[in-house]
Amino acid sequence: RLRRLGINHITNCKDVANAFPSTHHRHLNNASAKLCTPGDEIYFRQRHAYGCCSIKAADRSITILCNSGGLQGDHSAPREFMTSYHGQIGPWRGHCLQLPGQKLMLVICPISSIVCDIGFTSFVDDVCDKVVEDPLQQSFSPHERACQLVHQAEHTNRLFSAYIKESGHAQNTSKQEHLLFVPLAVLLWILVARLARMH
């Protein structure tokens, strides 16, 4: 749709490294408080607070008390993780929408009839967002507009890293994808300019 409307944009796909084992316990504790009744909260906290990993070597056994993350496969771990993680990416998304030119991209879902923001998607720890060109940049040259768009995307990416760091997470940069959607002539102009700089 954005391409049909001629709106330059970048689609950023992000992934978090070791998402489940990395969450700080204080964030899981906060998640437990939101998900459980006060009487049950202490039992849910014990599940990750006293979780440990046993390693058996040839000469001895070692037990390591985990200081972050929930138990892999534990029935409460996914909900605790999602509550904690979304507690970080929600404010990040709100911050991004305050940046120049960024707005909610709302459409009505043809299946559920629910109003959806198509500029942002998340599935477990994977996040995909769209950075659109600031309308105030329209008077600039195509190359300047494309460069400004890339700078905007890099800024939102740095913000994402800062927000998720609070809960103990970091991006898996080897899985990142940044897809630039601008007219072909602009891409060719950027390519020629980069090649000229190399020589």
CORSUL-V530877 format. One record per residue. N is the residue number from 1. OMEGA is omega in whole degrees, -180 to 180 (NA if undefined). Layout:
# CORSUL-V530877
n={N | N}
omega={OMEGA | OMEGA}
This chain:
# CORSUL-V530877
n={1 | 2 | 3 | 4 | 5 | 6 | 7 | 8 | 9 | 10 | 11 | 12 | 13 | 14 | 15 | 16 | 17 | 18 | 19 | 20 | 21 | 22 | 23 | 24 | 25 | 26 | 27 | 28 | 29 | 30 | 31 | 32 | 33 | 34 | 35 | 36 | 37 | 38 | 39 | 40 | 41 | 42 | 43 | 44 | 45 | 46 | 47 | 48 | 49 | 50 | 51 | 52 | 53 | 54 | 55 | 56 | 57 | 58 | 59 | 60 | 61 | 62 | 63 | 64 | 65 | 66 | 67 | 68 | 69 | 70 | 71 | 72 | 73 | 74 | 75 | 76 | 77 | 78 | 79 | 80 | 81 | 82 | 83 | 84 | 85 | 86 | 87 | 88 | 89 | 90 | 91 | 92 | 93 | 94 | 95 | 96 | 97 | 98 | 99 | 100 | 101 | 102 | 103 | 104 | 105 | 106 | 107 | 108 | 109 | 110 | 111 | 112 | 113 | 114 | 115 | 116 | 117 | 118 | 119 | 120 | 121 | 122 | 123 | 124 | 125 | 126 | 127 | 128 | 129 | 130 | 131 | 132 | 133 | 134 | 135 | 136 | 137 | 138 | 139 | 140 | 141 | 142 | 143 | 144 | 145 | 146 | 147 | 148 | 149 | 150 | 151 | 152 | 153 | 154 | 155 | 156 | 157 | 158 | 159 | 160 | 161 | 162 | 163 | 164 | 165 | 166 | 167 | 168 | 169 | 170 | 171 | 172 | 173 | 174 | 175 | 176 | 177 | 178 | 179 | 180 | 181 | 182 | 183 | 184 | 185 | 186 | 187 | 188 | 189 | 190 | 191 | 192 | 193 | 194 | 195 | 196 | 197 | 198 | 199}
omega={179 | 179 | 179 | 179 | 179 | -179 | 177 | -179 | 175 | 173 | -179 | 176 | -175 | 178 | 180 | 180 | 177 | -170 | -175 | -178 | -172 | -174 | 177 | -179 | 179 | 177 | 176 | 177 | 178 | 178 | 179 | -180 | 180 | -173 | -172 | 169 | -179 | -179 | -179 | -173 | -177 | -180 | 178 | 178 | -180 | -176 | 178 | -178 | -178 | 176 | -179 | -178 | 180 | 179 | 179 | 177 | -178 | -175 | -178 | 175 | 179 | 176 | -178 | 176 | -178 | -179 | 177 | 177 | 176 | 180 | 180 | 179 | 179 | -172 | -179 | -175 | -178 | -179 | 178 | 179 | -177 | 179 | 180 | -175 | 179 | 173 | 177 | -175 | 175 | 176 | 177 | 180 | 178 | 178 | -179 | -179 | 177 | -178 | -177 | 174 | -176 | -179 | 172 | 176 | -172 | 174 | 176 | 179 | -178 | -178 | -174 | -176 | 177 | 176 | -176 | 173 | -178 | 177 | -176 | 178 | 174 | 175 | -173 | -179 | 179 | -178 | 177 | 178 | 179 | 175 | -178 | -179 | 177 | -179 | -179 | 180 | -173 | -177 | -179 | 177 | 180 | -180 | 179 | 179 | 180 | 179 | 179 | 178 | 178 | 178 | 178 | -179 | 179 | 180 | 179 | 178 | 177 | 177 | 180 | 179 | -179 | -179 | -177 | 177 | -179 | -178 | 176 | -176 | 175 | 180 | 171 | -172 | 180 | 180 | 180 | 174 | 178 | -176 | -178 | 179 | 176 | 179 | -178 | -179 | 179 | 178 | 179 | 179 | 179 | -180 | 179 | 180 | 179 | 178 | 179 | 179 | -178 | -176 | NA}
